[in-house]
Amino acid sequence: QLQLVESGGGLVQPGGSLQLSCAASGFTLEHYVIGWFRQAPGKEREGVSCISRSDVSIYYSDSVKGRFTISRDSAKTTVYLQMKSLKPEDTAVYFCAARVGRLCQSTPSGYVYWGKGTQVTVSS
């Protein structure tokens, strides 16, 4: 019954920034582990970041560590992915997903609820 909607994608130049949002309609996200995944053409879906219940665990893939930041808003209805210093290799469809649990899981398996994705294109 949890509905997730991603937004914030678009076209950005290398070195630029975007902020993605994952919003839950009518529900808070505090009881879920929220993960961000991305999938580029011809590649498998990749775990980018996740934030656990009570923020006890936060994960970033090595390729985005230091450039991306995941956070929850104060109302706990939205999870954000702030992306800075974007590179062409960050180009992909980005998905948010939710699972019941306490700890981050960086693989898609186990995530029950998924958004439809938002396109991020990094190009000059």
C-alpha positions in Angstrom: 0.0 0.0 0.0 3.1 2.3 0.1 3.4 4.4 -3.0 6.7 6.0 -3.9 7.2 8.8 -6.4 10.6 10.0 -7.6 11.2 13.4 -8.9 14.1 15.8 -9.6 15.8 14.2 -12.5 16.9 16.0 -15.6 19.7 17.1 -17.8 22.8 18.6 -16.1 26.3 19.5 -17.1 29.3 17.7 -15.7 30.2 19.1 -12.4 26.6 20.2 -11.7 24.1 19.2 -9.1 20.7 17.7 -8.8 18.5 16.7 -5.9 16.3 13.7 -6.3 13.2 13.2 -4.1 11.4 10.1 -3.1 8.0 10.9 -1.7 5.5 8.7 0.0 1.8 9.6 -0.5 -0.1 9.5 2.8 2.6 7.6 4.7 5.7 8.4 6.5 9.0 6.6 5.7 10.5 6.4 9.1 9.6 2.7 9.5 11.3 1.7 6.2 14.8 1.3 4.9 14.9 3.5 1.8 17.4 2.7 -1.0 18.4 4.6 -4.1 19.3 2.5 -7.2 20.3 3.4 -10.7 20.3 1.5 -14.0 22.2 2.6 -17.1 21.5 1.1 -20.5 23.0 -2.3 -20.8 24.0 -2.5 -17.1 22.5 -4.1 -14.1 20.7 -2.2 -11.5 23.2 -0.7 -9.0 22.7 0.3 -5.4 23.7 3.9 -4.9 22.7 4.8 -1.4 20.4 3.8 1.4 19.3 5.1 4.8 18.0 2.8 7.5 15.3 3.1 10.1 16.4 5.6 12.7 19.3 6.6 10.5 21.3 3.9 12.2 23.0 2.9 9.0 23.8 4.9 5.8 25.4 3.4 2.7 27.0 4.9 -0.3 28.6 3.1 -3.2 32.3 3.8 -3.7 31.5 5.5 -7.0 29.3 8.2 -5.4 30.9 8.5 -1.9 31.8 12.1 -1.1 29.6 13.4 -3.9 26.1 12.2 -3.0 24.2 12.7 0.3 21.0 10.9 1.4 18.7 12.4 4.0 15.1 12.4 5.3 13.0 15.5 5.7 11.7 16.5 9.1 8.2 15.4 8.3 9.6 11.9 7.4 7.5 11.8 4.2 10.4 12.3 1.8 13.9 10.9 1.3 16.4 13.0 -0.7 19.5 12.2 -2.7 21.6 15.3 -3.1 24.0 14.8 -6.0 27.0 17.0 -6.5 30.0 17.0 -8.9 28.0 14.9 -11.3 29.9 12.9 -13.9 28.7 11.5 -17.3 29.0 8.0 -15.8 26.2 9.0 -13.3 23.8 9.0 -16.2 21.0 6.5 -15.5 17.4 6.0 -14.4 17.3 6.5 -10.7 14.8 4.5 -8.6 13.9 4.7 -4.9 12.7 1.6 -3.1 11.6 0.7 0.4 11.9 -2.4 2.5 11.0 -3.4 6.0 14.1 -3.8 8.1 16.6 -2.0 10.3 19.8 -2.1 8.2 20.7 -0.9 4.8 20.8 -3.4 2.0 22.6 -2.4 -1.2 21.1 -5.0 -3.5 17.6 -4.8 -5.1 16.5 -8.1 -3.7 14.3 -7.6 -0.6 13.0 -4.2 -1.5 9.2 -4.6 -1.9 8.1 -1.1 -2.9 9.5 0.7 -5.9 9.0 4.0 -7.6 8.8 4.3 -11.4 12.2 6.0 -11.8 13.5 9.4 -12.9 16.1 10.0 -15.6 19.3 11.7 -14.8 21.5 12.7 -17.8 24.9 14.3 -17.2 26.2 15.7 -20.5 27.8 18.8 -21.9 
